[in-house]
């Protein structure tokens, strides 16, 4: 039996963006209900972009997994062609799987330790201590991957750079802005909630841009990708 599935990068990006808009509207409505009308029902956590282990978290995590899977497909093609950069594609897919696991499990949140930041006398915008190793890792990534990025086709290079800028700008840049505001007026207010919302939206939109660019590039490499499903009956 053969299945034919046609994927449009534009439609994928469009529907993913619709999902982000829906989650953002829900989260903003919840934040307004919480801080303006004092509506604090437990169920609202499942749509709150400023909370972990909920629908927005899984949405972001699955988009990161999707990036990793698409890159894995590109890696397979590049390896079969003995492309000089196939190892970089493989490593990049692993990086996205790690990012997805971190997003879902919220491992980086462990490093948000106010006492540690105070003990180290860190500036307020570094109170989320994880941004320090995060910034170092981003710098290492750019250093290691700069030649790889320059090698990319013009269109993919543009999407790659835009996606990284938007994603890192949200994950690190807005995290530092939020930490700075936290030092001024705390977290339990509408302004901080909106800053956190912008952070999460930027991260998700960075993923959408990257998915669009990757799917477009994958389509150019191999317009007709064949996926085979095989069921094996293992006898005991």
Long-range contacts (C-beta under 8 A, 24 or more apart in sequence): 7-215, 7-219, 9-211, 9-212, 9-215, 9-216, 9-219, 10-212, 12-211, 12-212, 12-215, 13-208, 13-209, 13-211, 13-212, 16-63, 16-207, 16-208, 16-211, 17-205, 17-208, 19-59, 20-59, 20-201, 20-204, 20-205, 20-208, 23-47, 23-49, 23-55, 23-56, 23-59, 23-204, 24-49, 24-197, 24-201, 27-56, 27-197, 27-200, 28-194, 28-197, 31-190, 31-193, 31-194, 31-197, 32-190, 34-193, 35-188, 35-189, 35-190, 35-193, 36-190, 49-196, 49-197, 49-200, 49-201, 50-193, 50-196, 50-197, 50-200, 52-106, 52-109, 53-104, 53-106, 56-200, 56-204, 57-103, 57-104, 57-106, 58-104, 59-204, 60-103, 60-200, 60-203, 60-204, 60-207, 61-100, 61-101, 61-103, 61-104, 62-100, 63-204, 63-207, 63-208, 63-211, 64-96, 64-97, 64-99, 64-100, 64-103, 64-207, 65-96, 65-97, 65-100, 66-207, 66-211, 67-96, 67-207, 67-210, 67-211, 67-214, 68-93, 68-94, 68-95, 68-96, 68-97, 68-100, 69-93, 70-211, 70-214, 70-215, 70-218, 71-96, 71-214, 73-218, 73-225, 74-214, 74-217, 74-218, 74-221, 77-218, 77-221, 77-222, 85-148, 85-151, 88-145, 88-148, 92-145, 95-141, 108-134, 124-179, 124-180, 124-182, 124-183, 124-184, 125-176, 125-177, 125-179, 125-180, 125-183, 126-176, 126-179, 127-179, 127-182, 127-183, 128-175, 128-176, 128-178, 128-179, 131-172, 131-175, 131-176, 131-179, 134-171, 134-172, 135-172, 138-168, 138-172, 153-217, 153-220, 155-213, 155-216, 155-217, 156-213, 156-214, 156-216, 156-217, 158-213, 159-209, 159-210, 159-212, 159-213, 159-214, 159-216, 160-210, 160-213, 162-209, 163-206, 163-207, 163-209, 163-210, 163-213, 164-206, 164-210, 165-206, 166-202, 166-205, 166-206, 166-209, 167-202, 167-203, 167-206, 167-207, 167-210, 168-206, 169-202, 169-206, 170-198, 170-199, 170-200, 170-201, 170-202, 170-203, 170-205, 170-206, 171-199, 171-202, 171-203, 174-198, 174-199, 174-202, 175-199
